Each structure stands twice: as C-alpha cells, then as structure tokens.
Amino acid sequence: MIVAIVLIVVAFFIGKSFGEGKSVLPAHSDLTDSDIVTQEQFSPFWKAWQALNDKDLSAASTSVQDKIWGSIQGLASSYGDPYTVFFPPVQNKMFNDDIAGDFEGVGMEIGIKNNQLLVVAPLKDSPASLAGVKSGDAILKIDATSTEGMSTDQAVQFIRGPKGTIVTITFLPMGSSAPVVRKLVRDVINIPTLDTDATHPDTFIIKLYSFTATSPDLFRNALRQFVLSGDHKLILDLRGDPGGYLDAAWDMASWFLPTGKIIVTEDFGGHQDSNVYRSKGYDVFNSNLKMLILVDNGSASASEILAGALQEQGVAKLVGQKTFGKGVVQELVSITPDTSLKITVARWLTPNGHNLSHDGLDPDYPVTATSSDPMVDPVMNKALQLLSVQP
C-alpha cells in the first residue's frame, strides 16, 4: 500500500485537473484493480478541500503543506490501527530522538486499549513514577486537551517538553471512578535496564526494566552472577517492563531453550511468509532450574515475547496479572527527508500461536497486586512462597 500512498500524495499536486475530472491516477504495475482510486471515489476529497478553503476561519493561516500532512495522517488513521501513524516534521524529529534514547519528558510508556489512552508502565525513578503514576492508569486530559480519539504519538507530542517545565495530566487510576490530576515536572529521561537481588535464600532475582541494545549483555552478566551464587531458583521480574528490541528478547530466551525451539513467530497476515525466531541454543540450564516470571498489565511487547516463550516451552510459570497485550511489528517508511510513516506490518505469535495483541498473557498464578501496606509486595511474596515449597 506504500505505492498507493505515494500516488495519493502525487494527486495533491495535480489537484486542479483531477478535481475537474480531467485526469486520473497513473497506472502502476504493482497495483491491483482494487488499489486504483477512481475520479468518482476521490472527488469528495477535493470538494471538502475547496469547502474548507472557502469557509473555514483558519483557512488563511493553514498552508498547503499542512493540509497535505493532515490528509496523510487521516489516511493512516483510516486503517483503524492505533500504532500506524504518519509523522510530520516535528513529530518525526521527536520519534527519531526517542530511537536515539535522548529525550526530555515524564518517563512513561503509553498505549491504547479499547480506544482508551493508557499508561503501559512508568519508568523507574522517572517523574511519572515518583508522582505515583501506575500501569493501567487511563489518561483523560493532557493540560486542557482531552485525549479522546488521540493517538499515542499525538499524546507524546503533548507530554514531551524541556526539562523543568510542567505538564498537567488528568488520570483515571485503574479500578477507580475518581480522576486524579497530577502536575509532572519534565526531566531528562534515562531508561534503566536491570537490577539483581541475591538476598533471599536459594533464590536469585533479576528485575528487567526494558529491552534495550545493551540488555542482552547485562542479562548474560546477571545470569553469570546467578550461577556463581549457587542458587538454583530464579525469579525474573518483568512487571512494568514495556518492552523494546525483539533481538534482546530472542537472545535472552535462548539461554533457557535448546537449539531450534520456537521463541516467537512474526506473522504478516498472509502478505508474505512468516518469520520464525528459534532459540540460538545457549541452553545453559538443566532441569534443576526452578524459575518464575512476574508479570502485570505493564508487561508489554518484548516482555510478552520472552514470558510467553518460556511459559509455553515449559521453562517457567507466570505469576501476577494479565499482561498488556501489545505484539505488533512496525516498519518506518521515509515519505520525505523529514517525514515518515510508521506502519504495522506484522503481529507476534507465541510458540503455541497465541496472538499477543489480542489478549496478552494469562498468569499461571493470578495475584492481586495491591496491598494496604506499601512495603508489602503480594506478587513477589507469592513467588517466593511457591519456590520455597520446591526442593
């Protein structure tokens, strides 16, 4: 469909003749009959364009280029996928800054579920986390702007800003009927990666915050510490981990699975053959390993890939709450030198074929996360209890 998008953009520049019915979109060898846009189909667009130019109060201040960017944004949103979006120049720069890991904001991963903008997870020690933002909190307003119908990338644009400035966000905490207004002071966001804890008898804990380019090496070092500790019980805490690089999850799962075992499948919905990611075969642990993985509704994307693979391959049980359910593969297509289109091209399937985007992962041992005592961690306590009865 990228070709069709290019053709529509070309149509903007031949709009006068096309709008009068004197021109048609050029034929292209890659297009099927269903891809061709006829004059009759496209004429309502030009009628709307002309009506807005003639009647809208802001018409004089809206450039042709802004209209084109807005039209492509509308085209992307028509596919009904909240993760397929067009980035005009300003948003495109912000997205590229994200990829580079250099940004200022409040430090929370956001997503959309059931048409509602949600907090997937606040990052450790971020302004959002320190202000009490939790996974699953709905975002109702950003400053004075309602989030109804807002995409995640639009929300990011509103939330981001220079260090030291304030953004006021209205949240609806999960399970509550009363909105909460929080004033968050933006800061430079440093994405944490991993912590370890060897203070519990016979049990080693690895807390993973994100799947970055450096995560596989840090995880390997943490596993080395686990082996050297002499413990044989392992807890991998993926709560509040919004994910990251597929390659990181693929590499981490390979430490627990023999060569050839399926970790995840990249399903393109019939547009091309699926890609199956199989264990690299590091497989350094034997049947003496006792392993549990902690998850919650802030565990998403690469977290779900790793947890789903180890759960379905019989390596570990999941403890906690249902995961977020974000398993999409996206491709970034350059439209112009300073704009891009982020397209969902595939979905992740677990080894048993479960579509992560549909329903997330169900824990083997469901545990309510809340406690009247903030120092008590019911999910961790349940995991430690389960391991304590295993030899």
C-alpha positions in Angstrom: 0.0 0.0 0.0 3.0 2.3 0.1 2.7 2.8 -3.6 -1.0 3.8 -3.2 0.1 6.4 -0.6 2.6 7.9 -3.0 0.0 8.1 -5.7 -2.4 10.0 -3.5 0.3 12.4 -2.5 1.1 13.0 -6.2 -2.6 13.7 -6.7 -2.4 16.7 -4.4 -0.1 18.3 -6.9 -2.4 17.7 -9.9 -5.5 18.6 -7.8 -7.0 21.2 -10.1 -7.3 19.0 -13.2 -8.1 15.9 -11.1 -10.8 17.8 -9.2 -12.4 18.8 -12.5 -12.5 15.2 -13.7 -9.9 15.7 -16.4 -7.2 13.4 -15.0 -6.8 10.0 -13.4 -4.3 8.4 -11.1 -1.5 6.9 -13.2 -1.5 3.1 -13.6 1.2 1.1 -11.8 2.3 -2.4 -12.4 2.2 -3.3 -8.7 -1.4 -2.2 -8.2 -4.4 -4.4 -8.4 -7.8 -3.2 -9.6 -8.9 -2.8 -6.0 -6.0 -0.5 -5.3 -6.8 2.0 -8.1 -8.6 5.2 -6.9 -11.1 6.5 -9.4 -12.0 10.1 -10.1 -15.5 9.5 -8.7 -14.2 8.0 -5.5 -11.7 10.8 -4.9 -13.9 13.7 -5.9 -15.4 14.2 -2.3 -11.9 14.9 -1.1 -11.5 17.8 -3.4 -15.0 19.1 -2.6 -14.1 19.1 1.1 -10.7 20.7 0.3 -12.5 23.6 -1.6 -15.2 24.0 1.1 -12.6 24.3 3.8 -10.6 26.8 1.8 -13.7 28.9 1.2 -15.4 28.8 4.5 -13.1 27.8 7.4 -11.9 30.7 9.6 -8.4 29.3 9.8 -8.0 28.7 6.1 -5.8 31.7 5.5 -3.3 30.5 8.1 -3.2 26.8 7.1 -0.5 26.1 4.5 -1.0 23.7 1.6 1.8 21.6 3.1 0.0 21.3 6.5 -3.1 20.2 4.6 -1.2 17.5 2.9 0.4 16.3 6.1 -3.1 16.3 7.7 -4.5 14.3 4.8 -1.8 11.6 5.1 -2.5 11.4 8.9 -6.1 10.9 8.1 -5.3 8.2 5.6 -3.1 6.4 8.1 -5.8 6.6 10.8 -8.5 5.2 8.4 -6.9 1.7 8.8 -8.1 1.6 12.4 -4.7 0.6 13.8 -3.6 3.0 16.6 0.0 2.2 16.0 0.0 3.0 12.3 0.7 6.8 12.2 2.2 9.4 9.9 4.9 11.7 11.4 5.1 15.3 10.0 8.4 17.1 10.5 8.1 18.0 14.2 6.7 14.6 15.3 9.3 12.8 13.1 12.1 14.5 14.9 10.7 13.6 18.2 10.3 9.9 17.2 14.0 9.9 15.9 15.0 11.4 19.3 13.2 8.5 21.0 15.0 5.9 19.0 18.3 7.6 19.9 17.3 7.4 23.6 17.8 11.2 24.0 14.6 12.9 25.2 13.0 15.0 27.9 9.6 14.2 29.3 7.9 12.5 32.3 9.1 8.9 31.7 6.1 6.7 31.0 5.3 4.3 28.2 1.8 4.8 26.8 -0.5 2.7 24.6 -4.1 2.3 23.5 -6.5 -0.4 24.5 -10.3 -0.4 23.8 -9.8 3.1 22.3 -8.5 4.5 25.6 -5.1 6.0 26.1 -3.4 4.2 28.9 -0.1 4.1 30.9 1.6 0.9 30.0 4.3 1.5 32.6 6.1 4.4 34.2 9.9 4.1 34.0 11.9 3.6 37.2 12.7 6.8 39.1 11.0 8.9 36.4 8.9 12.0 37.2 5.8 9.9 36.4 6.8 7.0 38.7 7.8 9.4 41.6 4.4 11.2 41.2 2.5 7.9 41.8 1.5 7.1 38.2 0.7 3.4 37.8 0.4 0.8 35.0 -3.1 0.8 33.7 -4.0 4.4 34.6 -6.1 5.9 31.9 -5.0 9.3 30.6 -8.1 11.6 30.2 -6.5 15.0 29.6 -3.1 16.5 28.9 -3.2 20.0 30.2 -6.5 21.3 28.8 -6.7 18.9 25.9 -8.9 15.8 26.0 -7.3 12.6 24.9 -10.5 11.2 23.3 -9.5 10.0 19.8 -5.9 10.9 20.4 -3.1 8.6 19.1 -0.2 7.6 21.2 2.2 9.7 19.1 0.0 12.8 19.4 -0.1 12.3 23.2 3.7 12.0 23.3 3.9 15.3 21.5 1.8 17.0 24.1 3.6 15.3 27.1 7.2 15.9 25.9 8.9 19.2 26.7 12.0 20.9 28.0 13.4 19.8 31.4 11.9 21.8 34.3 8.6 22.6 32.6 5.3 21.3 33.9 2.7 19.2 32.2 -0.7 18.7 34.0 -2.2 15.3 33.3 -5.6 14.0 34.4 -5.5 10.3 35.1 -8.2 7.8 36.0 -6.5 5.2 38.1 -7.3 1.6 37.2 -10.3 0.4 39.3 -11.2 3.9 40.4 -14.1 6.2 39.4 -12.4 9.4 40.6 -10.0 11.2 38.2 -6.7 12.3 39.7 -4.8 15.4 38.4 -1.0 15.3 38.6 1.4 18.1 37.8 4.6 16.4 36.4 7.9 18.3 36.1 9.6 17.2 32.9 13.2 15.9 33.2 15.9 14.2 31.1 14.8 10.6 30.9 17.3 7.8 31.4 15.9 4.4 30.6 17.0 1.9 33.3 17.8 -1.7 32.3 18.4 -4.2 35.0 18.8 -4.8 38.8 19.7 -8.0 40.7 18.9 -9.2 44.2 20.6 -12.2 45.9 19.3 -11.6 49.4 16.7 -14.3 49.5 17.8 -17.9 50.5 18.4 -20.1 47.4 16.6 -17.6 45.2 18.1 -15.0 42.8 16.0 -12.2 41.4 16.6 -10.3 38.1 14.5 -7.2 37.6 14.4 -6.1 34.0 13.1 -2.6 33.2 13.5 -2.5 29.4 14.8 -4.4 26.4 17.5 -2.1 25.0 20.5 -2.8 22.8 22.6 -3.3 25.9 20.1 -5.6 27.7 21.4 -8.9 26.4 24.9 -8.3 27.7 23.6 -7.1 31.1 21.3 -10.1 31.3 24.1 -12.5 30.5 26.2 -11.0 33.3 23.2 -11.3 35.7 22.8 -14.9 34.8 26.6 -15.4 35.5 26.0 -13.9 39.0 23.1 -16.3 39.4 25.2 -19.3 38.6 28.1 -18.1 40.8 25.7 -17.6 43.7 25.0 -21.3 43.9 21.2 -20.7 43.9 19.0 -22.8 41.7 15.8 -20.8 41.9 15.3 -17.8 39.7 12.7 -15.0 39.6 12.6 -12.8 36.5 10.6 -9.7 37.3 9.1 -8.2 34.1 6.4 -6.1 35.8 6.2 -2.6 34.4 8.6 -3.5 31.6 7.1 -2.0 28.4 9.5 -4.0 26.1 11.9 -2.8 23.4 14.1 -4.7 21.0 12.9 -8.1 19.7 16.6 -9.2 19.3 17.1 -8.7 23.1 14.1 -10.9 24.0 15.3 -13.5 21.4 18.8 -13.6 22.9 17.5 -13.8 26.5 15.1 -16.7 25.8 17.9 -18.6 24.1 19.7 -19.1 27.5 16.9 -21.3 28.6 16.0 -23.2 25.4 17.8 -25.8 23.2 18.5 -25.0 19.5 15.5 -24.9 17.3 12.8 -24.3 19.9 10.4 -21.6 18.8 10.5 -18.3 20.7 8.2 -16.2 18.6 6.7 -16.0 15.1 6.4 -12.8 13.1 3.0 -13.2 11.2 2.5 -10.9 8.2 -1.2 -11.8 7.8 -0.7 -13.6 4.5 1.2 -10.7 2.8 4.4 -12.7 3.0 5.8 -15.8 4.6 6.1 -15.7 8.4 9.5 -15.3 10.2 10.0 -17.9 12.9 12.6 -16.9 15.6 14.1 -20.0 17.1 16.4 -20.4 20.1 20.1 -19.8 19.4 20.7 -22.8 21.7 22.7 -21.3 24.6 20.6 -23.5 26.8 22.9 -23.4 29.9 20.4 -24.6 32.5 19.2 -28.1 33.3 16.0 -29.5 34.9 17.3 -28.4 38.3 16.4 -24.8 37.5 13.2 -23.6 39.2 12.0 -20.4 37.5 9.1 -18.0 37.9 8.4 -14.8 35.9 6.5 -11.9 37.4 4.1 -10.0 35.1 1.4 -7.4 35.2 -0.6 -5.2 32.9 2.6 -3.1 32.4 4.4 -6.0 30.9 4.3 -5.5 27.1 5.9 -6.2 23.7 9.3 -7.8 24.2 8.4 -8.7 27.8 5.4 -10.7 26.5 7.6 -12.4 23.9 10.1 -13.5 26.5 7.5 -14.5 29.1 5.3 -16.2 26.5 8.1 -18.3 25.1 9.4 -19.5 28.4 5.8 -20.2 29.7 4.7 -22.2 26.6 8.1 -24.1 26.3 7.7 -25.3 29.9 10.6 -23.4 31.4 8.8 -21.0 33.7 5.4 -20.2 35.2 3.9 -16.7 35.3 2.9 -15.0 38.5 0.9 -11.8 38.8 -1.7 -10.2 36.4 -2.6 -10.4 32.7 -0.1 -8.7 30.5 -0.9 -5.6 28.4 -1.2 -7.3 25.0 1.0 -5.3 22.6 2.5 -7.6 20.0 2.9 -5.6 16.8 5.8 -5.3 14.3 6.3 -1.9 12.8 8.2 -0.6 9.8 9.3 3.0 9.4 8.9 4.3 5.8 10.5 7.5 4.8 8.0 9.7 2.9 10.1 12.8 2.6 13.6 13.6 4.1 11.8 15.0 7.2 8.6 12.9 7.4 7.9 9.2 7.9 5.1 6.7 8.1 5.1 4.1 10.9 3.2 1.1 9.6 2.1 -2.1 11.5 3.3 -4.9 9.1 3.1 -8.0 11.3 2.0 -9.4 14.7 3.8 -11.5 17.2 2.6 -15.1 17.9 3.8 -17.2 20.8 5.1 -20.7 20.2 1.6 -22.1 20.5 0.2 -19.5 18.1 -1.3 -17.1 20.6 -1.7 -13.6 19.2 -0.2 -11.3 21.8 -2.1 -8.2 20.5 -5.4 -9.9 21.1 -5.4 -10.7 24.7 -1.9 -10.6 26.3 -0.7 -13.5 28.5 -2.6 -15.0 31.5 -0.6 -15.8 34.6 -0.4 -19.4 35.9 -0.8 -17.9 39.4 -3.0 -14.8 39.4 -2.2 -12.5 42.3 -3.8 -9.1 43.2 -1.1 -6.5 43.1 -2.5 -4.2 45.7 -1.8 -4.2 49.4 -2.8 -1.9 52.3 0.9 -1.9 53.3 3.0 -0.1 50.6 6.0 -2.1 51.8 4.4 -5.4 51.0 4.7 -6.9 47.5 2.0 -9.6 47.2 3.2 -10.8 43.8 6.8 -11.2 44.9 5.7 -12.8 48.2 3.6 -15.3 46.3 6.6 -16.2 44.0 8.9 -16.7 47.0 6.3 -18.8 48.7 5.9 -21.0 45.5 9.6 -21.5 45.2 10.0 -22.2 49.0 8.0 -25.4 48.7 10.0 -26.7 45.7 13.2 -28.7 46.5 
